[in-house]
Structure formats: C-alpha cells, structure tokens
Amino acid sequence: MDIRQFEYLVALARERNFTRAAQVCNVTQPTLSSRIRQLEEELGTAIVARGSRFVGFTREGEGVLRWAREILDARTAMLQEVARVRGTPLGMVTLGVIPSALPMAARLTGQAMAVLPDARFTVHSESSTAIHRRLADLELDAGITYLEPVPAEGAGRQGGQQGAAPATGMKGPPLRSVPLYEERYCLLVDGGHGLAEADAVDWDAAARERLCLLTPNMQYRRFIDQTFGSLGLAPEPLLESDSIVNLLANVRSNGLASIVPRNFLDLLGPMTDLRMVPLVAPEVRHQVGLVALDRQPPQALIAALFRAAGQLAAE
C-alpha cells in the first residue's frame, strides 16, 4: 500500500462519487478504482460497498478510512514541521466558518498571511455542526464557530422549549479554542424603514417585522429562535437562506428586515442604504472563536493561526 491509495480513499469519501474523486486526484476513474481494489486485496477485506454507483463504505472500510485520514494528516504535520525548521513554513489550511463569522475569517487569514506569506487558505461556509463533524473527520484543519452550548435544532420555536449541546463538547476528539469576539444582534433594515433611525428595538417589535433569516440548521438562527421562544414569540420569516449575503440582498431589494451580528457590517464596511438597530430586552451575546483538534505538538500552520487569533482578540 502507498500514500496515493489513501489519498484516493479520502477523496472518494469526500466526493461520494468515483468520477469526481478521480478528477480531484487528477487520475482516470479506472485508475482510482483499481488502486482502491488493490488496497482491498492487500488488506483482505472489502472497503467500498459497491453497487451500480458509490453507496458508501463497509464497516471495515470506515475503519480503514479513519486510519487513512490520520496517516495523511500526520504526513502533513511532518512536512510542515520540516518546513518550519528550515524557516519556510508552507502548506494549506482548510478553514470552516459559520456564515456570520466570514468577515472575521477574512481578518484572521489576513493576519496570518502577514507573517506567513507562503501559506494558502481554503475557507468553507459551514454550520457549527458541520464544522465539528469535519474537524473530527480531519476534513478541516480549523474552524470559526461558537464556543458555548448551542440550542438543538427547533429549540425555542415551540413556546420557549430549549435544548442544547456544547459547541466544544460534541462527540469526537477534544478541541483547543481561543475567543475571537462577542456576537451581539441588531435588526437590519433599509434606510427608509420606519425603525431606521431608532436608537434600539426590542425583540417583540422585531417579531412583528417581515423577516428574512438564516435557515434553522444554522446555530446562529437557533440562538435567535431560542431568544424569541424565551419571550413566548414565534415569528414566521417570509424568507430563509443559508447565506447572509442573500439576506442582505433581500433587505436592500425587497424591504425585508433581518437579524444580523452587530459587528457584521462594521467588518464589511459602510453601507449607507442600510441601518443596524441594536436589539435589546434582552441584549443577547455569544462568544465566537477559533477551534481545532487539540494535538501535541500542533501543526506549525495551526499554531501560527492561533497566534494570529490571539492577536486579533487582543485588539
């Protein structure tokens, strides 16, 4: 067996399709399939549950896949450490980020690139749940997400019922974390809205607006639902989206209102046609930070990313 077979296996797990996995690996589909079959023959067990198309992995295959990810991750750590000792830390960091924190991700990667000009970054917009799952599966190197318990999906939408699962305590390997900022909420409206010049607005008034909100699978939305539910409110948004950019477009073009983090437009820059009105009664706050698997020693690039996060948090 060799490292390429493990790369093919991990690519297949990620793409869930033989043809796409082969394209990602820059080989033909028959080559990828043949090398995985060779690995099965060497191990004496089926890895892929084959049908007319890819359907998943066998129980033994899931175990092999975990080892393949660990081996590839260890190789990456070794290469980064060698580069660090030589004074030229190189490599790729794959970062998962909750949608509301994408502007902060830009600041974080900018801070890191200032001291690591040769580093490369791939940023994925993900739910908090997906970030933790993909960290555990070694598909992400780090994430920007909530550092506290998050409501279960649907919590707060039925008369204030609440459920929670710790953001840093989900099943899986332990995580290290560092806070980046505190998320607080505002009602986002266009400049001609009746509340545009208000000093603040309460959640009861916000519930009566024509709302567009993130989809319920997003933890940010669950915090909003939890707050409404604690007040006995259950507004039904006219539009839901998994993209904050789409919410901004609907506020601007369709006269809807949305609920966004107070720092979001500050990070994006001034938008003279939109107004952010602080939400009060209650004023809700949640901590957002950088998380990664707690490894000793940490990969060189991840250690540098955490140093950059600490510098940002101190500003």
C-alpha positions in Angstrom: 0.0 0.0 0.0 1.1 3.6 -0.5 0.1 7.1 0.3 -1.7 7.7 -3.0 -4.2 4.9 -2.2 -5.1 6.7 1.0 -5.5 10.0 -0.9 -7.8 8.2 -3.4 -9.8 6.8 -0.5 -10.2 10.1 1.3 -11.2 11.8 -1.9 -13.8 9.2 -2.6 -15.2 9.8 1.0 -15.4 13.5 0.4 -16.8 13.5 -3.2 -19.1 10.4 -2.7 -18.6 9.7 -6.4 -15.8 7.8 -8.2 -15.7 10.1 -11.2 -15.5 13.3 -9.2 -12.9 11.7 -6.8 -10.7 10.8 -9.8 -11.0 14.3 -11.2 -9.9 15.8 -7.9 -6.9 13.4 -7.8 -6.0 14.1 -11.4 -6.3 10.4 -12.4 -8.7 8.5 -14.5 -11.7 6.8 -12.9 -10.5 3.3 -13.7 -7.1 4.1 -12.1 -8.7 5.3 -8.9 -11.0 2.3 -8.7 -8.1 -0.1 -9.5 -5.9 1.3 -6.8 -8.7 1.1 -4.2 -9.3 -2.5 -5.2 -5.6 -3.2 -4.8 -5.8 -1.8 -1.2 -8.7 -4.1 -0.5 -6.8 -7.1 -1.8 -3.8 -6.2 0.4 -6.0 -5.8 3.5 -8.1 -8.8 2.7 -11.4 -7.0 3.2 -13.9 -5.0 1.2 -13.6 -1.3 1.8 -16.2 0.1 -0.5 -19.8 -1.1 -0.5 -20.2 -1.3 -4.3 -23.4 -1.1 -6.3 -24.3 0.4 -9.7 -22.8 3.6 -8.2 -21.0 4.6 -5.0 -23.2 3.9 -1.9 -20.7 4.1 1.0 -18.1 2.2 2.9 -18.3 -1.2 4.6 -17.8 -1.3 8.4 -14.2 -2.3 7.9 -13.9 0.4 5.3 -14.9 3.1 7.7 -12.1 2.0 10.0 -9.6 2.0 7.1 -10.9 5.5 6.1 -10.2 6.8 9.7 -6.6 5.4 9.5 -6.1 6.9 6.0 -7.1 10.3 7.3 -4.8 10.0 10.3 -1.9 9.0 8.1 -2.4 11.8 5.6 -2.8 14.3 8.5 0.4 13.0 10.1 2.2 13.4 6.8 1.0 17.0 6.5 2.2 17.7 10.1 5.6 16.2 9.3 6.1 18.3 6.2 5.0 21.5 7.9 7.4 20.8 10.8 10.3 20.1 8.4 9.5 23.4 6.6 9.2 25.3 9.9 12.7 24.1 11.0 14.1 25.2 7.6 12.4 28.6 8.2 9.9 28.3 5.4 6.6 27.1 6.8 4.5 26.2 3.8 1.2 24.5 3.3 -2.6 24.7 3.1 -5.1 25.5 5.9 -8.7 24.4 5.3 -11.0 26.5 7.5 -14.7 26.0 8.2 -16.5 29.2 9.2 -20.1 29.8 10.4 -21.7 32.3 8.0 -22.0 35.2 10.5 -18.2 35.0 11.1 -17.0 35.1 7.5 -15.8 38.7 7.7 -13.8 37.8 10.8 -12.3 34.9 8.9 -11.0 37.4 6.3 -9.3 39.4 9.1 -7.8 36.2 10.6 -6.4 34.9 7.4 -5.1 38.3 6.6 -3.3 38.5 9.9 -1.9 35.0 9.3 -0.7 35.8 5.8 1.1 38.9 7.0 3.5 36.6 8.9 3.2 33.5 6.7 3.1 34.9 3.1 3.6 31.5 1.6 0.7 29.8 3.4 -2.5 29.1 1.5 -6.1 29.0 2.8 -9.3 27.4 1.7 -12.4 28.8 3.5 -15.7 27.0 3.6 -19.0 28.4 4.9 -20.4 25.7 7.2 -22.9 25.2 10.0 -21.4 24.8 13.5 -22.4 21.1 13.5 -20.7 20.5 10.2 -17.5 22.2 11.4 -17.3 19.9 14.4 -18.0 16.8 12.3 -15.5 17.8 9.6 -12.8 18.5 12.2 -13.3 15.1 13.7 -13.1 13.5 10.2 -9.9 15.5 9.5 -11.5 17.3 6.6 -10.9 20.7 8.2 -7.8 22.0 9.9 -9.6 24.6 12.0 -13.0 26.3 12.3 -14.5 29.6 13.5 -17.6 28.8 15.4 -19.5 29.3 18.8 -17.5 28.5 22.0 -20.6 27.7 24.2 -23.6 25.5 24.2 -25.8 25.8 21.2 -29.6 25.1 21.0 -30.8 21.9 19.4 -32.5 22.4 16.0 -36.0 23.6 16.7 -35.3 24.7 20.2 -37.2 27.9 21.2 -39.7 27.6 18.3 -42.4 26.0 20.4 -43.3 28.2 23.3 -39.7 28.6 24.6 -38.7 24.9 24.8 -34.9 24.8 24.8 -32.3 22.1 24.2 -28.5 22.5 24.0 -25.4 20.6 23.0 -22.0 22.0 24.0 -20.3 23.5 20.9 -16.9 22.3 22.2 -18.2 19.1 23.8 -19.8 17.3 20.9 -18.8 13.6 20.4 -15.3 13.4 18.9 -11.8 14.2 19.8 -11.0 17.1 22.2 -10.6 20.6 20.7 -8.5 23.6 21.6 -10.0 27.1 21.2 -9.3 30.8 21.5 -12.1 33.5 21.7 -12.2 36.0 18.8 -15.1 38.2 19.5 -18.5 38.5 21.2 -21.5 38.3 18.9 -24.4 40.6 19.6 -27.5 41.2 17.5 -29.1 44.0 15.5 -32.2 44.4 13.4 -31.1 45.2 9.8 -33.4 47.4 7.8 -33.1 49.7 4.8 -32.6 53.4 5.2 -36.3 54.2 4.5 -37.7 51.8 7.1 -39.7 53.2 10.0 -37.2 51.9 12.5 -34.1 53.0 10.7 -33.5 56.0 13.0 -34.4 54.2 16.2 -31.8 54.0 19.0 -32.8 50.4 19.8 -35.6 48.0 19.2 -36.9 45.1 21.4 -37.3 41.6 20.2 -41.1 41.8 20.5 -41.1 44.6 17.9 -38.6 42.6 15.7 -41.0 39.6 15.7 -43.7 41.8 14.1 -41.4 42.7 11.1 -41.4 41.0 7.7 -38.3 38.9 8.4 -35.7 37.1 6.4 -33.5 34.8 8.5 -30.9 32.1 8.2 -32.1 28.5 7.9 -32.9 26.6 11.1 -30.0 24.3 10.8 -27.6 27.2 11.5 -26.7 27.7 15.1 -26.9 31.4 14.7 -30.6 31.0 13.7 -31.1 28.7 16.7 -29.9 31.4 19.1 -32.4 33.8 17.5 -35.3 31.2 17.8 -34.2 30.5 21.4 -34.4 34.2 22.3 -37.8 34.6 20.6 -39.1 31.4 22.3 -37.9 32.6 25.8 -40.3 35.6 25.3 -43.2 33.5 24.1 -42.7 34.7 20.5 -42.7 32.5 17.3 -42.4 34.7 14.2 -42.5 33.0 10.8 -39.9 34.5 8.4 -41.0 35.2 4.9 -37.7 34.0 3.6 -35.0 31.7 4.9 -31.5 31.3 3.4 -28.2 29.7 4.4 -26.4 32.8 3.0 -26.1 36.1 5.0 -25.2 37.8 1.7 -28.7 36.7 0.4 -30.3 38.1 3.5 -28.6 41.5 2.9 -29.8 41.5 -0.7 -33.4 40.9 0.4 -33.2 43.7 3.0 -31.9 46.0 0.3 -34.1 45.0 -2.6 -37.3 43.7 -1.1 -37.8 45.8 2.0 -37.5 42.8 4.4 -35.8 43.0 7.8 -33.2 40.6 9.2 -31.3 39.9 12.3 -27.5 40.1 12.0 -24.5 40.3 14.3 -23.7 43.8 15.3 -20.1 43.6 14.0 -21.0 42.2 10.6 -21.5 45.4 8.6 -18.6 47.0 10.5 -16.3 44.4 9.2 -17.7 44.6 5.6 -17.5 48.4 5.5 -20.1 51.1 5.5 -23.4 50.6 3.6 -25.2 53.9 3.5 -28.5 52.4 2.4 -28.8 50.0 5.3 -29.3 50.6 9.1 -28.4 48.3 12.0 -30.6 48.9 15.1 -29.4 47.3 18.3 -31.8 44.6 19.6 -32.5 44.9 23.4 -34.7 43.5 26.0 -32.9 41.2 26.2 -29.4 42.0 24.8 -28.1 38.7 23.7 -24.4 37.9 23.5 -22.5 34.8 22.3 -18.8 34.0 22.1 -17.2 33.1 18.7 -13.7 31.8 18.4 -11.2 29.6 16.6 -11.2 25.9 17.2 -9.0 23.0 16.1 -8.2 19.5 17.2 -6.1 19.5 20.4 -2.9 17.9 19.2 0.6 17.9 20.8 2.6 19.2 19.1 0.2 21.2 16.9 0.8 21.6 13.2 3.0 24.6 12.5 0.4 26.4 10.5 -2.3 25.8 13.0 -0.1 27.1 15.8 0.5 30.2 13.7 -3.2 30.6 13.1 -3.9 30.5 16.8 -1.2 33.1 17.5 -2.9 35.4 14.9 -6.3 34.8 16.5 -4.9 35.8 19.9 -3.5 39.0 18.4 -6.9 39.8 16.8 -8.8 39.1 20.1 -6.4 41.5 21.9 -7.1 44.4 19.5 
